[in-house]
Amino acid sequence: MSEHIVSRKVYFAIFGALMVGTALTVFAAFVDLDKVFHGANTVVALTIAVFKATLVVLYFMHVRYSSRLTWVIVAAGFFWLGIMFVFTISDYMTRPNGLTP
């Protein structure tokens, strides 16, 4: 089995992108985007987090250069995560006034 060798330039570029994403996250935390529309801070924070998680999974976990079976397993994990989000949100939305107990 031949393994793909990733150059240091790629790793440093991904690290730089993750640091930029972290800086954007910190910047977004100090800006009140909820004035634009309700929940904008959450949407921006989650978008940045998904971008950073995608970079980590693809490059640092070596999924980008893995077999199709690995891609299927990763996709199944994200599908399961989606199911858990749907169940959690449906439970939260059925509570009176959205309050937790």
C-alpha positions as CSV (number, residue, x, y, z in Angstrom):
1,M,0.0,0.0,0.0
2,S,1.5,3.3,-1.1
3,E,1.0,6.2,1.2
4,H,0.6,9.8,0.0
5,I,3.3,12.1,1.4
6,V,2.0,15.6,2.2
7,S,4.6,18.4,1.9
8,R,5.4,20.7,4.8
9,K,4.2,23.7,2.7
10,V,0.7,22.2,2.7
11,Y,0.8,21.6,6.5
12,F,2.0,25.2,7.1
13,A,-0.7,26.6,4.8
14,I,-3.4,24.6,6.6
15,F,-2.0,25.7,9.9
16,G,-2.1,29.3,8.7
17,A,-5.7,28.9,7.5
18,L,-6.6,27.5,10.9
19,M,-5.0,30.5,12.7
20,V,-6.8,32.9,10.4
21,G,-10.0,31.0,11.2
22,T,-9.3,31.3,14.9
23,A,-8.7,35.1,14.6
24,L,-11.9,35.4,12.7
25,T,-13.7,33.5,15.4
26,V,-12.3,35.9,18.1
27,F,-13.1,38.9,16.0
28,A,-16.7,37.7,15.4
29,A,-17.1,37.2,19.1
30,F,-16.5,40.9,19.8
31,V,-18.8,42.1,17.0
32,D,-22.6,42.2,17.7
33,L,-24.0,40.8,14.5
34,D,-27.3,40.1,16.1
35,K,-28.3,43.6,15.2
36,V,-28.3,42.5,11.5
37,F,-30.6,39.5,12.2
38,H,-31.3,37.4,15.2
39,G,-28.8,34.5,15.5
40,A,-26.2,35.9,13.2
41,N,-23.3,35.5,15.7
42,T,-24.2,31.8,16.0
43,V,-24.4,31.3,12.2
44,V,-21.0,33.0,11.7
45,A,-19.3,31.1,14.5
46,L,-20.6,27.8,13.3
47,T,-19.6,28.5,9.7
48,I,-16.1,29.2,10.7
49,A,-16.0,26.1,13.0
50,V,-17.3,23.9,10.2
51,F,-14.6,25.3,7.8
52,K,-11.9,24.7,10.4
53,A,-13.1,21.2,11.2
54,T,-13.2,20.3,7.5
55,L,-9.5,21.4,7.1
56,V,-8.6,19.3,10.2
57,V,-10.4,16.2,8.9
58,L,-9.2,16.4,5.4
59,Y,-5.5,17.2,6.0
60,F,-4.5,16.4,9.6
61,M,-6.5,13.2,9.7
62,H,-5.4,12.4,6.1
63,V,-8.9,11.7,4.8
64,R,-8.2,13.6,1.6
65,Y,-5.8,11.0,0.4
66,S,-7.5,8.0,1.9
67,S,-9.6,5.3,0.2
68,R,-13.3,5.6,-0.6
69,L,-14.1,3.4,2.4
70,T,-12.7,6.0,4.7
71,W,-14.8,8.7,3.0
72,V,-17.9,6.5,3.5
73,I,-17.1,6.1,7.2
74,V,-16.5,9.8,7.7
75,A,-19.7,10.6,5.8
76,A,-21.6,8.1,8.0
77,G,-20.2,9.9,11.1
78,F,-21.4,13.2,9.9
79,F,-24.8,11.8,9.0
80,W,-25.1,10.4,12.5
81,L,-24.1,13.8,13.9
82,G,-26.9,15.4,11.8
83,I,-29.4,12.9,13.2
84,M,-28.3,13.8,16.8
85,F,-28.6,17.6,15.9
86,V,-32.2,17.0,14.6
87,F,-33.2,15.1,17.7
88,T,-31.7,17.7,20.0
89,I,-33.3,20.6,18.2
90,S,-36.7,18.9,18.0
91,D,-36.6,18.3,21.7
92,Y,-35.6,21.9,22.4
93,M,-38.3,23.3,20.1
94,T,-41.1,21.3,21.8
95,R,-40.4,22.8,25.2
96,P,-42.6,25.7,26.3
97,N,-40.9,29.0,25.4
98,G,-37.8,27.1,24.4
99,L,-36.7,26.9,28.1
100,T,-34.6,24.1,29.5
101,P,-35.8,22.4,32.7
